[in-house]
Amino acid sequence: GIGFETGRQLGEQGLIVLIAARDKTRGEEAVRILKNENIQAKWIELDVTRQETIDNAAQQVLNDYGRLDILINNAGVRLEGEPPSQTLMTKMRETFETNFFGPFAVTKAFLPLLKNSDKARTVNISSRMGSFGKLLPVPSRLAYTTSKAALNMMTVQFDKEFRTQNWNIKINSVNPGNYPPPTQAARAIVHFATLPDDGPSGAFFDSEKNQMPW
């Protein structure tokens, strides 16, 4: 998927890749493949819906490395397709738990490690469906669209804090596109995960690296 391919492309640049996944078997298999390609990789147990695993993962990274240079919030679900009036509250809550509360909890837990980096980068994987400037003509996926809109606002608010505090952390939202090849989607994510010091922050971009409206 996109997350694995992003890790691969970052690893090809010489970075140590930490595969955060809740499933040990899949996580370790991803690490095995990357290691066979001479990429330094390690699996870390992390379920964005379980605070304990988030805290444990942050502590593990602190113990092993002392800092985190790049954080990519890639976890996401799209559970519903019915119109807003028929959307179940359970689906709203479950979607927000993964798509918004998860990235918020992860970013907050790993922030001290990002601050320990000389130049940290955070990328939130969003969607054009969360853009008020790219609204579809028909009502669609209330839970998914609102969760991604909330994620975009989180990007903006964290960026404002980073700037106010003079922390050398850049954060952007990236829309990888509607089912593009993983290699193409990952290229855009990697681009914003490795921005130079004069790169943008607090903005929303598509898979072609063009800025999108909120």
HELIX and SHEET records of a PDB file:
HELIX    1   1 ILE A    2  GLU A   12  1                                  11    
HELIX    2   2 LYS A   24  ASN A   36  1                                  13    
HELIX    3   3 GLN A   51  ASP A   64  1                                  14    
HELIX    4   4 PRO A   84  GLN A   86  5                                   3    
HELIX    5   5 MET A   89  PHE A   96  1                                   8    
HELIX    6   6 GLU A   97  PHE A  101  3                                   5    
HELIX    7   7 GLY A  102  LYS A  115  1                                  14    
HELIX    8   8 ARG A  128  GLY A  130  5                                   3    
HELIX    9   9 PHE A  132  LYS A  134  5                                   3    
HELIX   10  10 LEU A  142  THR A  164  1                                  23    
HELIX   11  11 PRO A  182  ALA A  193  1                                  12    
SHEET    1   A 2 VAL A  17  ALA A  21  0                                        
SHEET    2   A 2 ALA A  41  GLU A  45  1                                        
SHEET    1   B 4 ILE A  70  ASN A  73  0                                        
SHEET    2   B 4 ALA A 120  ILE A 125  1                                        
SHEET    3   B 4 ILE A 169  VAL A 174  1                                        
SHEET    4   B 4 PHE A 204  PHE A 205  1                                        
END                                                                             
